Every structure is written in structure tokens, then in C-alpha cells.
Amino acid sequence: MQAFTEHIVDIAALPALTTFGAGARAVAGCGQGEPAMLNAAQALQRLQQQPHLLCHAPMLLARLGRIATGQPATSAATPASGARHYDVAELFAFVMPAVAVPPLVSRFGAVLGLMLDDDDPRTLHTLAEALLQRLAAREAPAPDQAAQLARMLARAGWPWARAVLRALGVDDTLRDNAANGAGQGASLATPGAGLFETNALAAWERLPEWEENPPAPPPGQQPVQPQEAVRELRRILGANAEQRPDQHRYAAEVAQAFAPRPSKHENITLLAEAGTGLGKTLGYLAPAALWARRNAGSVWVATYTRNLQRQLLAEAARLWPEEAVRRRRVSVRKGRENHACLLNMEENIGQLAGSGPRGLLLAALLARWLLTTRDGDMVGGDFPAWLMPLLGGERLAAATPAALGLTDRRGECTYAACRHFRKCFIEKARVRAERADVVIANHAVVLTQAAMSVLLGETTPHEKLDRLELARLVFDEGHHLFDAADSAFSGHLSMLEAAEMRRWIRGAEGTRRRGRGLRERLGDLLGGGGTLAGGLEVLQQLEEAARALPAEGWRARLQGGAPAGVAEAFFAHVRQQVLARNARRNRIGNSPADNSPASNPPAYGLEADCEPLIDGLAAAAQALQQTLATVQAHMHHLATILLARLEQESATLTSSERNRLQSMARALIRRGELVLAGWRAMLQRLVHPPADGSAARDLSDRQGEDGQNAAHGRRADSIVMWFSIDYAHGQEHDIGLHAHWVDPTIPLAECVLQPADSVVITSATLRDDVAADDGGWQGAEVRTGATHLPWVARRAGFPSPFDYARQARVFVATDIDRENIDQLAAACRELFIAAGGGAMGVFTAISRLRAVHRRILAPLAQAGLELYAQHVDAMDTGTLIDMFRAREDACLLGTDAVRDGVDVPGRSLRLLVMDRVPWPRPTILERARQQAFGRQRWTDMQVRLRLRQAFGRLIRKADDRGVFVLLDNRLSSRFHPAFPPGASIERLGLADIITRTRDFLQT
């Protein structure tokens, strides 16, 4: 393998290569003739011989390797990947940080105002020169930082470094000889403080601070009249917009939901179904913005998917075209795990910078992004998610910002005690939301905040303020409220969570672990006399009690039958019960050596009922419950000591000390009252089940099979519990005890819907069967919590404006063996080719998706069709969808993440193929819900809604045409209401479907 270490400043002299069909196109240099055609093997061989201009080399090499070998592994591409090519994606991320577009030459070019062809290698030279010219014109952000970082990267052998320095007009003489091995990391600058001397990597030091807002008066209560909402909508749309009377009626209906609360005991709750293409987003944003402006208040808009949050931001630009105004009027709130944590950034950027050339490059690109980002959002925001797989290496390619520790994934935040608190992106978002007209959040944030408010009370000014902000709510993607509530109001006691609690208390105890314990966070605040008497002693008692929680290496100990500590003993019994009750289904052996799944591990893990408990499990649960009670008591005692000092020494405490005391007391109370108390309640319920038998069991003797009265019956408030073993990469990953509401909309109604002044729940698929006697509204009320309100929710339905009889076709294949992967792959291949691309395959299992991908990649490439695949390509799902949307004739394989909430208008999506009827997974929780809501009725409703969501991806505009194909003949007539009126459903053989698809899409 040859490594390229020289820097080439004359970019025009570089050969360039792009994938094309089943091979590649290549040119020897800029202006050197037409591109030459190469097969995959020839392209890989050529890439081993000299550096090339490429775009996102890891993805390109992986594709060529799969085509060349026909195997899922990319070993054939390894020699070529060892070479240091000139990747324009790296240069784009350096020059244009915080611009999150998919890694395609055409999309990079569009940002620069260029029209470029993804398949023509000559455009790589054009793009590279344009980016360097942008640097030369000082149009790239933070040019001083760029120059400092480029010098570091030049010493580490980054191919672009000399060209970047020349463009910036900086002397590119290197102190180290890059040609003597810098490309392999030999001359990388010494890690540590020296890397931060220029302050180039320490971008957090240059971020502006935020300022706390003064307390705001309560919002007004002036209503928005329907005609006012319609006028506002017309203004936003413009005089030349397409007239949609139903969109106007929808906006008028939503406006009435913003009326003042009619009484203390009743609010206004609106269920509004708006068919696909109606324009519901602007339909509710218009009256929401009007109400907020008139009353100096905020309307929270919650979505389920990050994709819709991005769409909402784009639509908000139509209300407030000027960016500065929009930043004041619109705020985005997400969970803490989505945003960059500056303290974690500081720690990890230093580690990355010292880990080798690729690590230093990632550190530099992170520093560039950190100084430029709008709001620090690393998941669905302006962070280019393709950076991780771009920088190669197994550790980085499979990583996410959370996995690398760049975000606050485990609630480590010390809030005001953090030295970066005044620059924190999350706090900035909170402050902006206090004054925003529209706050774009997600279901999880709203439901979690509401749950904490109920469980903890208004314990701090911040929490009290958040509670007031949740007075006006719009839930878009309302069909997902049931699932969101199921996640927010559930309990999980697992080995990973318990081990994380130990790490939070005791800190990193292993050489491979990271994190600061309580002693590092607050040790200097304790000790001495007075109010602090016994503080260090309580901390020591807490640390000692936490030893009973799982320690590093627990997996090996449990599998070896040697658990250490009370917690590990409990989970060892849980593991034994799960394996014992799955022995036949998973062919588990009888000897201790065979006490694991066979060579083909379960795809989704194993589950087991809690009742009856095996011998010893009840005693182990009781012991763990007592241990957790001790830990909780020490945490409460420690918080009390901190709060006492805050109160009694207020005259002498510095601002820093006050902030740290308050933040640490808050963190101790939250973890004790929310997490530990929840775990204790689960264990108590496990050992002493409720006398009314509300643990899940058959209800056929209590209610009819159709479950008509389930929503209001005794079973609606029951809890179902079960044990599980989760697997990752064929190995045991976690062991847990789970507790879920059978009907999670009960706490949803109590904690979220009832306290609000007005709630709008909207979706294109809110109802199940619109042809039912009640118009499908009963199912909508059951899944949104409206059935548990003590008042009647308003209902409004607006049909889609599309002509589905003309624009769509639905086919069910009658002659496909759905269990035969070869037949399934052949069907997908021929259908995708017949459509000429623009095709999406939706699968119910990852294993089936991967098997089909392996079989159709090369044939589709031969036909000139690019194929992207979730769970195969080392790329996040959002980026894959963006790439699919950008290339009109590409194809995409995915699971339910691409089935719901994806907007791909136009010809980019003209064929959707589903491999099976989307039955719900047969879990213990699903069994309990079938028993509570009616077995067939509940299951059929879920299937229809999933089919409606999938079909809804196809037709997004008035001139769209689309074909929906189900490769499963089990689609009975009771599922037909999933498809809109006018969309005829035809059951045909595959050959006829292929012909009809080709004819329909080509006319």
C-alpha cells in the first residue's frame, strides 16, 4: 500500500474520479480530455497508485468495493482508502462550516452558486477552485482561525493544507518535514496545551455570552378571529399562490382553538386532520404567530421527527424572511443530547487532536463548526453529520456526536456550576425561547418537561417558567403522540443505566472511562464547620453506597456466573429468567457454557414476563430496592446540606459558589426523586404486585374482543412490566426491567393536555378508518389522550386536495414468496429499474434490507441507478434521505425511519415498495395492549396507520405521480381504508405490476 505524503498545491493537475453506474469516471487532470470509463476493480486499482480528487472518499470506496467483490465487506477498498486523497467534502467542511447539505458535488456547488454534475469528475476541480477562491476573498468565516488550524493540519500531513494556506495568503513553510511521514502521523504536533496556544482549537473561548431576560409579564388573552387568520395566511402565501379553500378553513379552525380558556375546569382541545398536500404547517403557523404577536406570548409547536422540525424552520422563513428577525421570533428547543456540550467539547477535542492525523482533522473541523454554528445543534441542525464517516477509521466511521461524548448524553450537566455556562448553547436556546413567538420543539421535550413539572413541582424559576410556556400547544404529527407518551412516561432499570448512576456518583473508575464524579464537582464546597458539618462524610457514605451498583466489566462477570454487588446479583437473576423462558425459541443449551443465544442471535433481543419470578429473584429485588433507598437518602441529605449553605451563607458566597451549590443540589434532587425513586417503585411493584392484578394478564373475561370500552375501563390505568436482554453486534449489550403504561395517554392527558390553555393535535393521518360510523374519530381520541379529558375535544377533518385516481396506483403482488430473499430482491430490482429510479424500499427487518441490498446493488449500478441504504451505508438516515432527494433517479432502502415523516416531493420519489404488511412487533407490551384495546381491532388500526404513513410519502404535490407496491399478498380488505378514496387497489402478479408501473410512470 502506498501512502501519499507530498502536498500538491496545483489542484488542477490532480486526477479526479467519481462513481458512475457499476464503475467510475476519471480524468487525468483539469482540462485533460473526456472522462474515461472504469469498472469498479480498475477504479480501486487506480486509486491505489496516486492521490485523486474525490467527494466523500469512504462512501465512494465502500460502493466500489461492494460492487467489485459482491460482498457486504469493503476489504477490497482498504488499500485505496489508505491513500491520502484530496476529498472535496473535507475542504467544504473546512471552508463552509455549519452548512449542513448532503455530501454531493451538486449540493456543495449550489451553496456556492454553481451548477455541477455529480457524475462528472471534471466538476471536482471546479468545486475545489471555488472553495479556495472563497478563502482567498476572505469570505469564509473566521479566516484567522482557518489559517491557524491549516498550519497545524499541514504539520499532520493534511493534503489540502498548503493550498488552504496559499489561498489565505499565509506563508506555507512548515517547521516539520511532512514528506518524512507526516501523512502517517509521525510529525503530528505534541498533544496537550501546545495545541491550544493559538486558541484555534479552543473555539469555545471565542463564543459570545448570553444574558438572562428579565421576568416577563403574563401573555394576553385576546383571541384570533377566523377571518384574521385567513387574511394572515393569504399574506404569507402571496397573491400568486395556489388557492386552497380547505387550507383557509383549516387555519380558521385552528384560530378558534386559541381562544381564552372557557373555565378553570376546561380548556380548548382540537383534533384536526389535514390531508397530505393541504398545507397544514402554514395553516397553523399563521394563527399561532398572529396570537403570539397580539398577546406577547409563545406558542409551542411540537413534532415527532427532526425532519419536520427542519421543515418548520424553512416554513418560518415565509413568515419572517429576514434572518435577524426570524432568530428573535422563532426558537428551536431539543433535548440536551442534541446540542454540543462545551465542557465535553473541550475535553474531547484535545483528545482527538492528539490521537493522530485523522483525529486532529476532526478536531479542527469541529472547532470550525463550533465557532460558526447557529445554535450548537449536532443532530438535525447545522452540523454536517457526514463528518464522522468522512474521516475514516472504524471508531470514527461508526460514531455519532453523542457516542464521542460531544453532547450531554447522560445528564452530566452541572448547569450554572459549569465554567462554560454563560456560553452554553442549550441555555441560549432556553433564553431565546422565553421571548420567541413560536418555539419549535419535539414531543419528547414537551412531555418530559411536563412530567418533571408534575413529579417535582415548580422547584426552580426555570421550571416554573417552562410550565407557563406550555400553555399554548400545537402537536404536529399527532398520530405519534401515543408512542411519544409511551417513551416519556415509562420506566427502565437496566445495567447500563445503573452503571451510569454509579459513574455519575463515583466518577471514572476504569482507565477507559471518562467523567467527573461528585467529589470532583463539589468536593471544595464541602467540609469545614457550621452548615457544612458532615458534608464530606455524607459524600463518602454516598460514594460507598454506590459501590453496590454495577461496575466496569459487569458483562463478563454476569456471563461467567460471578456477579459482584447487589445490583449485579439482581440482574444475574433477571438474565437467568429471560434465558430460561426463551430456551426453546432461541435454542439455548442446558449447560452453563451454552447459556447464550445460538450463533444467530435475536435481532431485537429477548423478553420474559416477570410473573412468576424464579427462585431468588424476589429477594435480590428487595435487596436492590433497599440499596437504592440508601443511595437516595444520602443524595437527599447531601442536597439539603448544599441548600442550607446557600441559605445561611448568602452574604459571603461568591456568584460562582452560589451557582455551583444551586446546580448540584438541583442535580441531586432530580436524580434522587425522578430516577432512583422510579427504580424503587418498579422493584416494589415487582416484589409486591398490586392486589387488583393490574400486571398484564388476559382480559377476555372482563370485556369484549373488540375492546370498545377499554379506554374507560379498569385496565386502562394498568402497568405492564417485563424483563429483557438487548443485543448489539451479536453480543449481550444490556439487561433490564421495564415498566410501561398500557395506555400512556392517561398521564399524557393529566400532565400535558389538561393543564394547557389550548391544545391543537394535528396530522395527515390522525384518524384510522374515515369510512367508519364515527368517521374514525374514536381511534384518534384513543391514541391522542382526548378520550381521557373531562370535556369533549373538538373535531375537524379536511381532505387532501390530490386526485389520487389520476396520480397514484396501488398494487399488491400475489405471486411473491415473501420469505424468499432471492424473490424479494428480484422484485425490488425489476421494479426499481422499471421506474427508472426515484424508488424507495421500506423493510420490516434490517436483516432483510441488508440481504436485498447485497443482491441488487450491482444490477442497479449496471442500470445507472445509485442505491443508498440505511443500516448499510456509514451515513446517518437524515443525510441519506437528503442525498436521495437531491438525485432524482436514485434509490433508497430503509426501515420505519424512512416510512414516517419524510418529505420527498417530485420525481425523486415515484415508487414505494414495502416488503411485508407492517404488523407490530410481537412483544409483551404489544400483547398487553391487544388485550386492553381489542386484539384484532388494535392490531389492524396500527397496520392501517403505518400503511397510510408509507403511502403518504408518494404524492406531495399536485403534479406528482406515484406507485405503491406491497410484496405481500396478506393485504386483506380490512386494510384498504389505509389508502385514500380514489386510489384503486389491484392484486396482480409481479410481471403485470412491473409492466403497469413502467407504463404509468412513463406516461
DAGIJO-V403264 format. One line per field, one symbol per residue. ss: DSSP state (h for helix, s for strand, l for the rest). phi: phi as a letter, one per 30 degrees, with the letter a starting at -180 (. if undefined). Layout:
BEGIN
ss = ???
phi = ???
END
This chain:
BEGIN
ss = llllllllllhhhlssssssllsssssllllllllsssshhhhhhhhhhllsssllhhhhhhhhhhhhhlllllhhhhhhhllllsshhhhhhhhlllllllllhhhhhhhllllllllllhhhhhhhhhhhhhhhllllllhhhhhhhhhhhhhlllllhhhhhhhhlllllllllhhhlhhhllllllllhhhhllllllhhhhlllllllllllllllllllhhhhhhhhhhhhlllllllhhhhhhhhhhhhhlllllsllslssssssslllllhhhhhhhhhhhhhhhhlllsssssllhhhhhhhhhhhhhhlllhhhhhhhssslllhhhsslhhhhhhhhhhhhlllhhhhhhhhhhhhhhhhllllslllllllllhhhhlllhhhhlllllllllslllllllhhhlllhhhlhhhhhhhhhhhllssssshhhhhhhhhhhhhhllllhhhhhhhhhllssssllhhhhhhhhhhhllsssshhhhhhhhhhhhlllllllllllhhhhhhhhllllhhhllhhhhhhhhhhhhhhlllllhhhhhhllllllhhhhhhhhhhhhhhhlllllllllllhhhlllllllllllsssslllllllhhhhhhhhhhhhhhhhhhhhhhhhhhhhhhhhllllllhhhhhhhhhhhhhhhhhhhhhhhhhhhhhhhhhllllllllllllllllllllllhhhlhhhhlssssssssssllssssssssssslllhhhhhhhhhllllsssssslllllllllllllhhhhhhhhlhhhlllllssssslllllhhhhsssssslllllllhhhhhhhhhhhhhhhlllsssslllhhhhhhhhhhhhhhhhhllllssslllllllhhhhhhhhhhllllsssslhhhhllllllhhhllsssslllllllllhhhhhhhhhhlhhhhhhhhhhhhhhhhhllllllllllsssssllllllhhhhhhllllllsssslhhhhhhhhhhhhhl
phi = .ccccdccdddddddbbbdahdbacbbdldiciddccbddddddddddcadbdbbheeddddddddddcicddcddceeddddcdccddddddddbdicccddbeddddddciccbcdccdddddddddddddddddhcddhdddedddddedddcidedddddddddicecdcdcdddcjddcjdcdeddjdedcddiddddddcddccbdddecddddbddcdedddddddddddjdcdddbedddddddddeddcddedadcacccccbcbeeidjdeddcddddddddddchbbccccbccddddddddddddddbdddddddddbbccbdeddcdcdddeedddddddcckedddddeddddddddcedbidcbiccdddddddddiiddddcdbedddidcddcidechddddcedceddddddddddcddbccbbeddddddddddddciddbeddddedddddbbbcdhddcdedddeddccbbcbdddddddddddcidccdccbkcdddddbeddcjicidceidddddddddddddddecejdddddddibdbjddddddddeeddddddbdddchddcdedcdaedecdddcjcbaddcdddejddddddddddddddddddddddddddddddddcddcdddddddddddddddddddddcdddddddddddddbeeddidddadcedcbdddidcddcddddcdccbacabcbbhicdcabacbbbddbddddeddccdddddbbccbadbdcccdddeciidddddddcjddcddbdddbabbddddcddccbbbbcdcbcdddcddddddddeddddddijicbccccbdddedddeddceddddddicdbcbdibddadddddddddddcdcdbbcacddcdciccbdiddbbbbccdbddddddcdddddddddcjedddddddddddddddddddccbdcdbabcbccaddddddcdddcdejddcccbdeeddddddddddcd
END
